[in-house]
Amino acid sequence: LELKRMSVSKDYRGRGVSKALCGEVLRFARARGYGAVVLSTSMVQVAAQRLYEGQGFRKVSTFSPSLLGSLLCFQIFHYRCDLPGGT
C-alpha cells in the first residue's frame, strides 16, 4: 500500500492529527492483509521524517529527482513499514 500526499492544514498541526492519520493508514493496511506501507518524502520535510520513523517506517532508499536536484543535492527519501502477518 502506498501512502501519498498526506497533509494537515497549518491550523491543525502540532495536535497529533498527522500521527492519528498515519496510524489509521497502518491499521487499514494491516486489516486488509497488506505486507507493507511505502511512501516518499523530501529531505526538507524533517517533521514528516520524524513522524514516519516514529510510526515504524524505515528509510530504504534515497535519490535525486532530476539533474538539477543532483546539482543542488536535493534528495527524495523512500520509506517502508513492514506489517506483521501481511502477504
VMD Tcl script that builds the backbone (N, CA, C; Angstrom):
set m [mol new atoms 261]
animate dup $m
set s [atomselect $m all]
$s set {name element resname resid chain x y z} {
  {N N LEU 1 A 0.856 -1.161 0.000}
  {CA C LEU 1 A 0.000 0.000 0.000}
  {C C LEU 1 A 0.902 1.223 0.000}
  {N N GLU 2 A 0.578 2.228 -0.807}
  {CA C GLU 2 A 1.379 3.451 -0.847}
  {C C GLU 2 A 0.604 4.599 -0.224}
  {N N LEU 3 A 1.241 5.273 0.710}
  {CA C LEU 3 A 0.691 6.478 1.305}
  {C C LEU 3 A 1.203 7.656 0.496}
  {N N LYS 4 A 0.278 8.437 -0.073}
  {CA C LYS 4 A 0.677 9.550 -0.936}
  {C C LYS 4 A 0.073 10.854 -0.442}
  {N N ARG 5 A 0.908 11.864 -0.394}
  {CA C ARG 5 A 0.481 13.248 -0.177}
  {C C ARG 5 A -0.370 13.491 1.075}
  {N N MET 6 A 0.045 12.961 2.196}
  {CA C MET 6 A -0.651 13.258 3.436}
  {C C MET 6 A -0.276 14.676 3.865}
  {N N SER 7 A -1.277 15.488 4.146}
  {CA C SER 7 A -1.036 16.858 4.558}
  {C C SER 7 A -2.101 17.279 5.557}
  {N N VAL 8 A -1.698 18.067 6.533}
  {CA C VAL 8 A -2.619 18.592 7.531}
  {C C VAL 8 A -2.537 20.115 7.470}
  {N N SER 9 A -3.676 20.774 7.494}
  {CA C SER 9 A -3.739 22.230 7.474}
  {C C SER 9 A -2.880 22.818 8.590}
  {N N LYS 10 A -2.238 23.929 8.306}
  {CA C LYS 10 A -1.379 24.585 9.295}
  {C C LYS 10 A -2.133 24.872 10.591}
  {N N ASP 11 A -3.416 25.141 10.495}
  {CA C ASP 11 A -4.226 25.438 11.681}
  {C C ASP 11 A -4.334 24.254 12.637}
  {N N TYR 12 A -4.085 23.039 12.148}
  {CA C TYR 12 A -4.268 21.837 12.960}
  {C C TYR 12 A -2.978 21.079 13.230}
  {N N ARG 13 A -1.858 21.620 12.791}
  {CA C ARG 13 A -0.576 20.954 13.021}
  {C C ARG 13 A -0.198 21.041 14.497}
  {N N GLY 14 A 0.549 20.038 14.951}
  {CA C GLY 14 A 1.001 20.015 16.332}
  {C C GLY 14 A -0.044 19.492 17.304}
  {N N ARG 15 A -1.142 18.953 16.788}
  {CA C ARG 15 A -2.226 18.439 17.632}
  {C C ARG 15 A -2.373 16.921 17.551}
  {N N GLY 16 A -1.432 16.264 16.868}
  {CA C GLY 16 A -1.491 14.812 16.772}
  {C C GLY 16 A -2.328 14.291 15.611}
  {N N VAL 17 A -2.787 15.188 14.742}
  {CA C VAL 17 A -3.631 14.772 13.614}
  {C C VAL 17 A -2.836 13.898 12.646}
  {N N SER 18 A -1.619 14.309 12.314}
  {CA C SER 18 A -0.790 13.523 11.381}
  {C C SER 18 A -0.488 12.139 11.947}
  {N N LYS 19 A -0.175 12.080 13.223}
  {CA C LYS 19 A 0.110 10.798 13.860}
  {C C LYS 19 A -1.123 9.902 13.814}
  {N N ALA 20 A -2.297 10.478 14.090}
  {CA C ALA 20 A -3.536 9.699 14.047}
  {C C ALA 20 A -3.837 9.218 12.633}
  {N N LEU 21 A -3.642 10.076 11.640}
  {CA C LEU 21 A -3.887 9.682 10.244}
  {C C LEU 21 A -2.939 8.564 9.814}
  {N N CYS 22 A -1.672 8.708 10.163}
  {CA C CYS 22 A -0.682 7.690 9.807}
  {C C CYS 22 A -1.032 6.364 10.485}
  {N N GLY 23 A -1.394 6.430 11.756}
  {CA C GLY 23 A -1.797 5.215 12.470}
  {C C GLY 23 A -2.994 4.552 11.831}
  {N N GLU 24 A -3.941 5.351 11.366}
  {CA C GLU 24 A -5.131 4.794 10.706}
  {C C GLU 24 A -4.765 4.122 9.388}
  {N N VAL 25 A -3.841 4.702 8.639}
  {CA C VAL 25 A -3.375 4.070 7.396}
  {C C VAL 25 A -2.756 2.711 7.703}
  {N N LEU 26 A -1.931 2.644 8.750}
  {CA C LEU 26 A -1.297 1.370 9.113}
  {C C LEU 26 A -2.343 0.343 9.558}
  {N N ARG 27 A -3.337 0.771 10.341}
  {CA C ARG 27 A -4.417 -0.151 10.749}
  {C C ARG 27 A -5.210 -0.640 9.535}
  {N N PHE 28 A -5.530 0.270 8.629}
  {CA C PHE 28 A -6.248 -0.070 7.401}
  {C C PHE 28 A -5.477 -1.132 6.611}
  {N N ALA 29 A -4.164 -0.894 6.440}
  {CA C ALA 29 A -3.337 -1.822 5.659}
  {C C ALA 29 A -3.255 -3.196 6.331}
  {N N ARG 30 A -3.060 -3.210 7.655}
  {CA C ARG 30 A -2.996 -4.485 8.383}
  {C C ARG 30 A -4.299 -5.253 8.261}
  {N N ALA 31 A -5.418 -4.564 8.426}
  {CA C ALA 31 A -6.736 -5.208 8.386}
  {C C ALA 31 A -7.027 -5.826 7.029}
  {N N ARG 32 A -6.403 -5.312 5.995}
  {CA C ARG 32 A -6.646 -5.821 4.641}
  {C C ARG 32 A -5.535 -6.725 4.144}
  {N N GLY 33 A -4.610 -7.086 5.034}
  {CA C GLY 33 A -3.591 -8.069 4.696}
  {C C GLY 33 A -2.402 -7.562 3.900}
  {N N TYR 34 A -2.201 -6.248 3.830}
  {CA C TYR 34 A -1.030 -5.731 3.119}
  {C C TYR 34 A 0.232 -6.101 3.882}
  {N N GLY 35 A 1.303 -6.332 3.162}
  {CA C GLY 35 A 2.571 -6.697 3.777}
  {C C GLY 35 A 3.402 -5.511 4.204}
  {N N ALA 36 A 3.115 -4.336 3.611}
  {CA C ALA 36 A 3.903 -3.147 3.945}
  {C C ALA 36 A 3.170 -1.901 3.461}
  {N N VAL 37 A 3.561 -0.781 4.045}
  {CA C VAL 37 A 3.140 0.538 3.559}
  {C C VAL 37 A 4.411 1.261 3.148}
  {N N VAL 38 A 4.390 1.883 1.987}
  {CA C VAL 38 A 5.540 2.625 1.484}
  {C C VAL 38 A 5.136 4.075 1.245}
  {N N LEU 39 A 6.131 4.958 1.251}
  {CA C LEU 39 A 5.879 6.373 0.973}
  {C C LEU 39 A 7.180 7.039 0.593}
  {N N SER 40 A 7.075 8.245 0.061}
  {CA C SER 40 A 8.238 9.062 -0.271}
  {C C SER 40 A 8.055 10.435 0.341}
  {N N THR 41 A 9.164 11.026 0.761}
  {CA C THR 41 A 9.144 12.397 1.265}
  {C C THR 41 A 10.478 13.040 0.929}
  {N N SER 42 A 10.526 14.347 0.956}
  {CA C SER 42 A 11.768 15.028 0.588}
  {C C SER 42 A 12.636 15.303 1.807}
  {N N MET 43 A 13.868 15.630 1.534}
  {CA C MET 43 A 14.837 15.891 2.586}
  {C C MET 43 A 14.464 17.094 3.442}
  {N N VAL 44 A 13.666 18.007 2.900}
  {CA C VAL 44 A 13.300 19.209 3.652}
  {C C VAL 44 A 12.119 18.971 4.593}
  {N N GLN 45 A 11.442 17.845 4.449}
  {CA C GLN 45 A 10.289 17.524 5.292}
  {C C GLN 45 A 10.749 16.792 6.557}
  {N N VAL 46 A 11.505 17.482 7.385}
  {CA C VAL 46 A 12.119 16.870 8.567}
  {C C VAL 46 A 11.055 16.402 9.565}
  {N N ALA 47 A 10.018 17.205 9.773}
  {CA C ALA 47 A 8.953 16.809 10.703}
  {C C ALA 47 A 8.258 15.541 10.203}
  {N N ALA 48 A 8.046 15.449 8.902}
  {CA C ALA 48 A 7.420 14.246 8.332}
  {C C ALA 48 A 8.319 13.031 8.526}
  {N N GLN 49 A 9.615 13.193 8.333}
  {CA C GLN 49 A 10.547 12.087 8.542}
  {C C GLN 49 A 10.470 11.586 9.982}
  {N N ARG 50 A 10.456 12.511 10.940}
  {CA C ARG 50 A 10.354 12.122 12.357}
  {C C ARG 50 A 9.043 11.396 12.626}
  {N N LEU 51 A 7.949 11.899 12.044}
  {CA C LEU 51 A 6.643 11.258 12.215}
  {C C LEU 51 A 6.695 9.825 11.707}
  {N N TYR 52 A 7.139 9.633 10.470}
  {CA C TYR 52 A 7.144 8.302 9.866}
  {C C TYR 52 A 8.066 7.352 10.625}
  {N N GLU 53 A 9.241 7.821 10.989}
  {CA C GLU 53 A 10.171 6.960 11.729}
  {C C GLU 53 A 9.590 6.591 13.095}
  {N N GLY 54 A 8.876 7.514 13.718}
  {CA C GLY 54 A 8.225 7.229 14.989}
  {C C GLY 54 A 7.079 6.239 14.878}
  {N N GLN 55 A 6.536 6.089 13.674}
  {CA C GLN 55 A 5.447 5.146 13.429}
  {C C GLN 55 A 5.958 3.788 12.948}
  {N N GLY 56 A 7.283 3.624 12.869}
  {CA C GLY 56 A 7.851 2.336 12.496}
  {C C GLY 56 A 8.365 2.239 11.073}
  {N N PHE 57 A 8.309 3.326 10.316}
  {CA C PHE 57 A 8.859 3.320 8.954}
  {C C PHE 57 A 10.370 3.400 9.031}
  {N N ARG 58 A 11.027 2.803 8.035}
  {CA C ARG 58 A 12.477 2.919 7.935}
  {C C ARG 58 A 12.831 3.390 6.527}
  {N N LYS 59 A 13.874 4.195 6.449}
  {CA C LYS 59 A 14.325 4.717 5.161}
  {C C LYS 59 A 14.979 3.579 4.394}
  {N N VAL 60 A 14.530 3.322 3.161}
  {CA C VAL 60 A 15.066 2.209 2.383}
  {C C VAL 60 A 15.873 2.652 1.169}
  {N N SER 61 A 15.678 3.905 0.729}
  {CA C SER 61 A 16.489 4.397 -0.385}
  {C C SER 61 A 16.380 5.916 -0.476}
  {N N THR 62 A 17.320 6.469 -1.222}
  {CA C THR 62 A 17.412 7.912 -1.422}
  {C C THR 62 A 17.751 8.145 -2.883}
  {N N PHE 63 A 17.149 9.184 -3.481}
  {CA C PHE 63 A 17.518 9.521 -4.849}
  {C C PHE 63 A 17.281 11.004 -5.106}
  {N N SER 64 A 17.934 11.524 -6.129}
  {CA C SER 64 A 17.695 12.889 -6.599}
  {C C SER 64 A 16.704 12.814 -7.742}
  {N N PRO 65 A 15.671 13.657 -7.733}
  {CA C PRO 65 A 14.609 13.541 -8.728}
  {C C PRO 65 A 14.980 14.028 -10.131}
  {N N SER 66 A 16.113 14.735 -10.265}
  {CA C SER 66 A 16.487 15.272 -11.572}
  {C C SER 66 A 17.965 15.659 -11.562}
  {N N LEU 67 A 18.466 16.040 -12.703}
  {CA C LEU 67 A 19.845 16.518 -12.782}
  {C C LEU 67 A 20.005 17.772 -11.929}
  {N N LEU 68 A 19.046 18.677 -12.012}
  {CA C LEU 68 A 19.098 19.888 -11.194}
  {C C LEU 68 A 19.070 19.519 -9.712}
  {N N GLY 69 A 18.211 18.554 -9.360}
  {CA C GLY 69 A 18.163 18.081 -7.981}
  {C C GLY 69 A 19.513 17.554 -7.529}
  {N N SER 70 A 20.191 16.830 -8.412}
  {CA C SER 70 A 21.527 16.308 -8.091}
  {C C SER 70 A 22.516 17.450 -7.873}
  {N N LEU 71 A 22.462 18.445 -8.733}
  {CA C LEU 71 A 23.376 19.576 -8.599}
  {C C LEU 71 A 23.128 20.360 -7.315}
  {N N LEU 72 A 21.864 20.403 -6.886}
  {CA C LEU 72 A 21.503 21.125 -5.662}
  {C C LEU 72 A 21.555 20.237 -4.421}
  {N N CYS 73 A 21.936 18.970 -4.624}
  {CA C CYS 73 A 21.973 17.980 -3.531}
  {C C CYS 73 A 20.600 17.799 -2.890}
  {N N PHE 74 A 19.538 17.908 -3.684}
  {CA C PHE 74 A 18.169 17.708 -3.197}
  {C C PHE 74 A 17.831 16.228 -3.326}
  {N N GLN 75 A 17.294 15.647 -2.263}
  {CA C GLN 75 A 17.019 14.215 -2.276}
  {C C GLN 75 A 15.584 13.904 -1.860}
  {N N ILE 76 A 15.115 12.807 -2.411}
  {CA C ILE 76 A 13.831 12.216 -2.029}
  {C C ILE 76 A 14.155 10.928 -1.268}
  {N N PHE 77 A 13.454 10.708 -0.165}
  {CA C PHE 77 A 13.656 9.507 0.640}
  {C C PHE 77 A 12.461 8.583 0.481}
  {N N HIS 78 A 12.735 7.305 0.265}
  {CA C HIS 78 A 11.698 6.278 0.246}
  {C C HIS 78 A 11.688 5.597 1.605}
  {N N TYR 79 A 10.489 5.445 2.167}
  {CA C TYR 79 A 10.309 4.776 3.456}
  {C C TYR 79 A 9.419 3.558 3.291}
  {N N ARG 80 A 9.591 2.609 4.203}
  {CA C ARG 80 A 8.790 1.378 4.192}
  {C C ARG 80 A 8.501 0.966 5.626}
  {N N CYS 81 A 7.262 0.537 5.863}
  {CA C CYS 81 A 6.885 -0.026 7.155}
  {C C CYS 81 A 6.322 -1.421 6.887}
  {N N ASP 82 A 7.082 -2.447 7.280}
  {CA C ASP 82 A 6.621 -3.824 7.104}
  {C C ASP 82 A 5.553 -4.125 8.142}
  {N N LEU 83 A 4.520 -4.823 7.715}
  {CA C LEU 83 A 3.402 -5.171 8.588}
  {C C LEU 83 A 3.395 -6.653 8.884}
  {N N PRO 84 A 3.462 -7.017 10.156}
  {CA C PRO 84 A 3.460 -8.449 10.519}
  {C C PRO 84 A 2.212 -9.153 10.009}
  {N N GLY 85 A 2.399 -10.341 9.505}
  {CA C GLY 85 A 1.268 -11.162 9.057}
  {C C GLY 85 A 0.712 -10.794 7.695}
  {N N GLY 86 A 1.279 -9.787 7.052}
  {CA C GLY 86 A 0.788 -9.392 5.730}
  {C C GLY 86 A 1.319 -10.317 4.655}
  {N N THR 87 A 0.753 -10.198 3.454}
  {CA C THR 87 A 1.187 -11.029 2.341}
  {C C THR 87 A 2.174 -10.327 1.466}
}
mol reanalyze $m
mol bondsrecalc $m
mol representation Tube
mol addrep $m
